[in-house]
Each structure stands twice: as C-alpha cells, then as structure tokens.
Amino acid sequence: QVQLVESGGGLVQAGGSLRLSCGASGLTFSRSHMGWFHQPPGKERQVVSAIAWGAGRTYYADSVKGRFTISRDNAKNTVNLEMNSLKPEDTAVYYCAATSGSRVGIVVDGALYDYWGQGTQVTVSS
C-alpha cells in the first residue's frame, strides 16, 4: 500500500519561507517520479514542481521559478519543496504525488500521477 504524507505547511507572512516534506512508503521511491501540486482556493489543482527519478531533472512552474526548490533524498524516501519569498497567491493546499519511473522524462500532468498525499495547507498573509 502506497502512502505519501506531506508535512511542513502553515501560516507565514509574505516574503517568508516554508519547507514542505513528503515521506513515501510502499513504492520503489528511487524509481519514482515525484511532483508537487497545489490547489488555490476556487481553482483547479496545478503543478508547482516535479523531479524525475534518474538524473534528478527538475521542472518548475513559471510562477515559482527562482523562489522554490525541489529536492529528493532517495535514502530517506522523501521529496522536499523549499519555498522562499512567498506571496499571498501561493496560498493553497499543496499535494505530493508519485508515479512510476517507467514514464519518460519529467511528469507534469497530474493525470499521469498514480499516488497522492492528503495535502497540507499553506497560507501566506499579506
């Protein structure tokens, strides 16, 4: 049984930082593509960042480039999202997702992810 558990969300002032972590179990983490998605209030879930299993190639949505950093620790089965210079528009529920490494390249389409965490709330006040 695959489980993804996010942590690290919370309330922060604009300009502040948060570090999200996602612990994975029940899958071959080192061979899994991982992604972070968010769902702002009243909007659809969108990709924020993704990291491939192999060479660790990464993807960032334009809205977070230069501010967010994704990383993975295959020894600890965790994927992290370092979020700096946070803006009120970053307010959302953030989800961790995983999919098989058999897919080629970075996976940014949420429909291609097989497993999802329960989400963690990030609120950025102005």
MIFI-622828 format. One line per field, with one value per atom (N, C-alpha, C): y negated, x, z negated; atom name. Coordinates in pm, 1 decimal, decimal comma, m for minus. Each point is the difference from the previous one (the first is absolute). Example, Ala and Ser with C-alpha at 12.3 -4.5 7.8 and 13.67 -1.06 7.14 Angstrom:
<sites>
c2 c(569,0;m119,0;m120,0;m105,0;m119,0;m109,0) .
c1 c(1319,0;m89,0;90,0;m35,0;82,0;m77,0) .
c3 c(m780,0;0,0;0,0;72,0;m6,0;m73,0) .
atome c(N;CA;C;N;CA;C) .
</sites>
This chain:
<sites>
c2 c(118,4;m118,4;m124,8;m82,8;m120,3;m109,8;m65,8;m114,7;m115,7;m117,3;m124,0;m93,2;m49,5;m83,4;m131,9;m108,5;m133,0;m61,1;m86,1;m76,2;m132,1;m93,4;m125,0;m120,3;20,6;m113,8;m88,2;m113,8;m90,3;m138,5;m92,5;m140,3;m78,2;m81,1;m78,0;m135,6;m100,0;m131,3;m5,1;m87,8;m19,1;m30,6;62,7;m14,4;106,9;76,6;104,1;129,0;102,1;128,2;115,4;106,4;126,2;113,6;111,4;119,8;112,5;47,6;113,1;128,9;104,2;130,6;103,3;101,2;108,7;131,0;79,0;131,0;106,0;88,5;101,3;139,8;86,4;140,6;87,8;125,7;94,1;m4,7;m72,9;m6,6;m6,4;27,2;m10,7;m146,4;m71,1;m145,8;m43,9;68,0;m43,2;13,2;75,4;18,0;m68,5;m94,0;m69,4;m146,9;m48,6;m143,3;m61,7;m116,6;m65,6;m140,8;m44,5;m133,3;m67,7;m132,8;m81,5;m76,6;5,7;m72,1;m88,4;m102,3;m76,6;m31,6;m22,9;m35,9;m125,5;m116,1;m125,1;m0,3;m81,7;m5,4;m30,4;83,3;m22,8;32,4;58,7;30,5;148,7;41,5;140,1;27,2;125,6;40,0;m19,6;m54,3;m34,3;51,5;32,5;42,3;m119,9;21,2;m102,2;35,4;125,4;44,0;151,4;54,4;143,3;36,7;124,5;47,6;144,0;28,6;134,2;89,8;129,1;93,0;18,7;m17,4;34,6;m103,6;m87,2;m101,6;m116,2;12,6;m104,1;m125,4;16,7;m116,8;m60,4;m130,9;m69,4;m89,7;m29,9;m91,5;m94,6;m125,4;m98,8;m75,7;m22,1;m89,1;m140,1;m76,4;m134,4;m85,2;20,8;m83,6;21,0;109,0;28,5;6,9;m13,8;5,2;m104,5;42,8;m90,8;m13,5;51,3;m11,5;136,1;103,1;133,3;92,9;95,8;101,3;137,0;91,8;137,0;84,8;95,6;91,6;133,3;102,3;132,0;66,3;82,6;77,5;145,6;71,6;138,0;91,7;m37,3;81,3;m10,4;m113,9;m22,5;7,7;27,0;6,4;m127,7;m112,4;m127,5;m92,6;m82,2;m107,5;m128,4;m104,0;m125,9;m113,2;m101,2;m121,2;m118,3;m63,1;m119,6;m119,2;m75,3;m112,1;m128,4;m87,9;m128,2;m115,5;m116,6;m121,1;26,6;57,5;39,1;m121,1;20,7;m104,1;45,8;m94,1;40,4;94,7;m17,8;87,8;142,2;26,1;137,2;75,6;m71,0;64,0;110,9;119,7;115,5;122,8;105,7;131,4;60,1;48,2;56,8;152,0;66,5;145,5;56,8;109,2;78,0;112,4;34,2;106,0;83,9;125,2;92,5;79,1;32,9;86,8;84,6;106,6;95,4;m64,2;40,8;m49,9;54,3;87,8;51,4;m108,0;m104,9;m112,1;m75,3;m50,1;m64,8;m148,9;m52,3;m143,8;m50,0;m129,8;m65,1;16,6;30,5;16,1;m120,4;m80,0;m119,9;5,0;101,6;15,9;77,4;m62,7;64,4;129,3;9,7;120,3;122,4;m22,4;111,2;46,4;m67,1;42,6;102,6;102,9;111,9;m14,1;m67,6;m6,6;m144,6;m31,5;m136,2;3,3;m105,9;m19,2;m68,9;m22,6;m59,6;m152,1;m57,4;m145,1;m70,3;m113,1;m83,9;m145,3;m72,7;m137,1;m96,1;m86,2;m110,5;m129,0;m86,5;m128,5;m111,1;m90,7;m112,3;m127,7;m69,2;m122,9;m120,1;m100,0;m120,2;m102,0) .
c1 c(84,5;m84,5;89,1;m19,7;80,3;m57,5;88,2;m40,8;95,0;m57,8;74,7;m53,1;89,3;m41,6;76,9;m75,4;60,7;5,6;98,5;11,2;69,5;m11,6;72,4;m83,1;m127,6;m83,6;m25,7;m62,8;m32,3;m30,7;m1,6;m28,5;130,2;23,4;123,0;m32,1;77,1;m18,4;65,2;m50,4;58,9;149,2;78,3;144,7;67,8;m78,7;54,2;27,6;38,1;38,6;m66,6;m20,7;m46,6;70,0;13,5;56,8;m101,1;m49,3;m91,3;79,6;m43,4;60,9;m108,0;36,3;m92,5;74,3;m49,1;56,4;m78,3;70,1;m65,7;30,1;m97,6;18,5;m84,5;39,7;m77,0;27,9;104,2;37,1;151,3;49,0;143,7;30,8;26,9;10,4;108,7;113,4;112,1;m30,2;m104,0;m41,4;m132,5;m37,8;m127,8;22,7;m74,6;m5,0;m86,3;39,0;m74,2;m40,2;m113,4;m44,6;m67,5;1,7;m77,6;m103,5;m121,8;m110,6;m63,7;m70,3;m78,1;m137,7;m93,1;m135,8;m39,2;10,9;m41,9;m150,6;m50,6;m144,0;m78,4;m97,4;m85,4;62,5;119,6;67,4;30,5;38,5;35,1;142,5;26,7;133,2;99,1;116,8;99,5;136,9;82,4;135,1;81,2;78,5;91,5;142,9;36,7;136,1;1,2;98,0;12,5;147,0;29,5;137,6;m0,7;83,6;8,4;82,4;m11,3;69,6;145,1;35,1;133,5;104,1;24,1;103,0;m50,6;m122,3;m53,5;m38,6;m35,8;m45,7;m122,2;m9,1;m106,2;m81,4;m120,6;m90,3;m60,0;m17,1;m67,1;m102,1;m114,8;m96,9;59,9;m36,0;55,5;m22,5;m111,6;m35,4;91,3;75,3;83,3;148,9;35,7;141,1;81,3;113,5;86,1;m37,7;m116,5;m44,7;m9,6;m39,7;m19,0;110,4;36,3;99,4;m50,2;m3,6;m39,7;126,0;m4,6;112,1;m53,5;79,7;m40,9;115,9;m31,8;97,9;m42,3;61,5;m41,7;31,1;97,8;32,9;m108,9;m68,9;m104,4;m140,3;m9,3;m131,7;m79,8;67,1;m69,2;25,4;m98,1;13,3;m39,1;79,5;m20,5;m26,6;m67,2;m23,8;34,4;110,5;43,3;m66,5;m77,4;m76,1;46,2;56,0;50,3;m75,7;15,0;m66,0;m147,6;m65,5;m139,6;m89,7;m101,0;m95,2;m139,9;m90,8;m137,7;m60,9;37,7;m55,4;53,9;97,3;46,9;m91,4;m94,1;m92,9;m77,6;6,4;m62,7;19,2;m69,8;32,3;105,5;108,0;109,3;m1,3;10,5;m5,4;129,6;42,2;111,1;m59,1;68,1;m48,9;116,6;m32,6;102,6;m52,3;89,0;m36,0;120,2;m28,2;104,2;110,4;121,5;113,3;6,8;m94,1;0,1;m39,0;m63,7;m33,3;129,2;6,8;122,5;m5,0;108,2;12,0;m75,9;m6,6;m70,8;m150,7;m71,5;m144,9;m65,4;m70,4;m63,3;m152,7;m50,5;m144,8;m51,9;m84,5;m53,3;m72,8;m59,2;m74,7;90,8;130,0;93,9;58,7;m36,7;48,8;m95,2;59,3;m78,5;m36,3;83,1;m18,5;8,5;m83,3;m9,3;m2,0;60,3;m11,6;m131,0;m18,9;m126,3;0,8;116,3;10,6;36,0;66,0;33,0;m28,5;m61,0;m41,4;116,9;16,0;95,9;m79,3;11,8;m68,7;102,4;0,4;93,8;m80,2;26,2;m73,7;75,5;m75,5;61,5;35,6) .
c3 c(0,0;0,0;0,0;100,7;12,8;m89,3;m71,0;m81,3;24,5;18,0;9,7;m107,9;m83,1;m111,5;4,3;20,6;4,7;m139,1;m18,4;m123,6;30,3;m93,6;12,8;39,1;27,6;33,7;m120,9;25,1;m109,7;48,2;m94,2;27,3;m5,1;101,8;7,0;62,3;m35,0;59,6;137,0;84,6;132,1;m14,0;86,7;m6,8;m82,5;m71,7;m85,4;75,4;m76,3;58,2;m73,5;73,7;m57,0;73,2;m69,3;61,8;m14,2;112,9;0,5;18,7;m69,1;16,8;28,6;74,7;31,1;m21,9;m93,0;m25,2;75,4;68,9;81,2;m52,5;11,4;m36,6;91,6;12,7;79,8;148,7;39,6;141,5;9,8;120,4;22,6;25,3;m108,3;7,2;97,2;m4,2;83,9;148,2;33,6;139,0;29,9;m83,5;17,5;33,6;97,3;23,3;m109,4;m46,4;m106,9;42,8;m53,0;33,4;m117,6;2,7;m92,3;79,9;m45,7;61,3;m106,4;45,1;m95,3;56,2;m91,6;37,2;m76,1;65,5;m65,3;m20,2;m89,8;m24,5;127,4;32,1;115,0;134,6;m1,5;126,1;10,4;117,9;21,1;m49,6;m25,2;m42,2;115,6;m32,3;101,2;m44,5;95,9;m32,8;m47,6;m103,2;m50,8;39,9;m24,7;27,7;10,5;72,1;14,9;9,8;m38,8;6,7;48,3;99,0;56,2;m91,6;20,1;m88,5;37,8;125,4;45,5;m33,7;95,2;m18,3;m84,1;m50,0;m85,5;73,3;127,6;75,2;m68,9;8,1;m70,6;93,2;m46,2;70,4;m102,0;39,9;m84,0;82,6;m58,5;62,6;4,9;100,9;16,1;m124,3;m65,9;m114,9;m120,4;m1,5;m116,7;33,3;125,4;38,8;m75,4;m50,6;m75,2;m146,2;m37,6;m139,9;m68,8;76,5;m56,6;48,8;m82,8;36,3;m42,9;95,6;m29,7;m14,1;m90,5;m18,3;m49,0;14,9;m47,1;m71,8;m97,4;m73,1;11,4;91,0;24,8;m118,7;m81,0;m117,9;m106,4;m1,4;m100,8;58,6;129,8;66,6;m21,6;17,5;m16,8;119,1;26,0;97,5;m72,0;21,5;m69,5;97,1;m49,3;77,8;m89,6;30,9;m72,2;66,9;m77,8;56,2;m65,7;80,1;m48,4;65,0;m57,6;53,0;28,3;m94,2;19,9;20,8;84,1;35,1;m40,9;m20,6;m33,8;103,6;126,0;104,2;m5,6;m86,3;m22,4;m96,1;m60,1;m92,1;70,6;m54,8;63,7;m88,6;35,9;m55,2;92,2;m59,6;77,1;m13,3;115,2;5,9;56,9;m57,7;52,1;85,0;109,2;87,2;51,1;35,2;49,0;118,3;90,1;110,4;38,4;74,1;34,8;83,0;m29,8;76,3;140,4;37,7;136,6;99,4;m49,6;88,3;31,8;121,6;44,5;m31,5;m56,1;m20,1;m121,3;m11,4;m109,8;20,6;m104,6;7,7;m66,3;79,0;m55,0;9,3;66,8;14,3;m120,5;m77,1;m118,6;29,6;118,6;36,7;13,0;12,2;16,1;m133,0;m107,6;m130,9;m59,5;m59,6;m51,1;m147,5;m75,1;m145,4;m47,2;m98,1;m52,3;m152,7;m57,2;m142,8;m34,6;m128,3;m46,4;9,0;20,2;14,8;m129,7;12,8;m114,2;37,2;m91,3;28,3;m17,5;98,1;m8,3;15,2;m97,8;3,5;m15,1;97,2;m1,5;m18,9;m107,9;m29,8;56,1;37,6;59,4;m106,7) .
atome c(N;CA;C;N;CA;C;N;CA;C;N;CA;C;N;CA;C;N;CA;C;N;CA;C;N;CA;C;N;CA;C;N;CA;C;N;CA;C;N;CA;C;N;CA;C;N;CA;C;N;CA;C;N;CA;C;N;CA;C;N;CA;C;N;CA;C;N;CA;C;N;CA;C;N;CA;C;N;CA;C;N;CA;C;N;CA;C;N;CA;C;N;CA;C;N;CA;C;N;CA;C;N;CA;C;N;CA;C;N;CA;C;N;CA;C;N;CA;C;N;CA;C;N;CA;C;N;CA;C;N;CA;C;N;CA;C;N;CA;C;N;CA;C;N;CA;C;N;CA;C;N;CA;C;N;CA;C;N;CA;C;N;CA;C;N;CA;C;N;CA;C;N;CA;C;N;CA;C;N;CA;C;N;CA;C;N;CA;C;N;CA;C;N;CA;C;N;CA;C;N;CA;C;N;CA;C;N;CA;C;N;CA;C;N;CA;C;N;CA;C;N;CA;C;N;CA;C;N;CA;C;N;CA;C;N;CA;C;N;CA;C;N;CA;C;N;CA;C;N;CA;C;N;CA;C;N;CA;C;N;CA;C;N;CA;C;N;CA;C;N;CA;C;N;CA;C;N;CA;C;N;CA;C;N;CA;C;N;CA;C;N;CA;C;N;CA;C;N;CA;C;N;CA;C;N;CA;C;N;CA;C;N;CA;C;N;CA;C;N;CA;C;N;CA;C;N;CA;C;N;CA;C;N;CA;C;N;CA;C;N;CA;C;N;CA;C;N;CA;C;N;CA;C;N;CA;C;N;CA;C;N;CA;C;N;CA;C;N;CA;C;N;CA;C;N;CA;C;N;CA;C;N;CA;C;N;CA;C;N;CA;C;N;CA;C;N;CA;C;N;CA;C;N;CA;C;N;CA;C;N;CA;C;N;CA;C;N;CA;C;N;CA;C;N;CA;C;N;CA;C;N;CA;C;N;CA;C;N;CA;C) .
</sites>
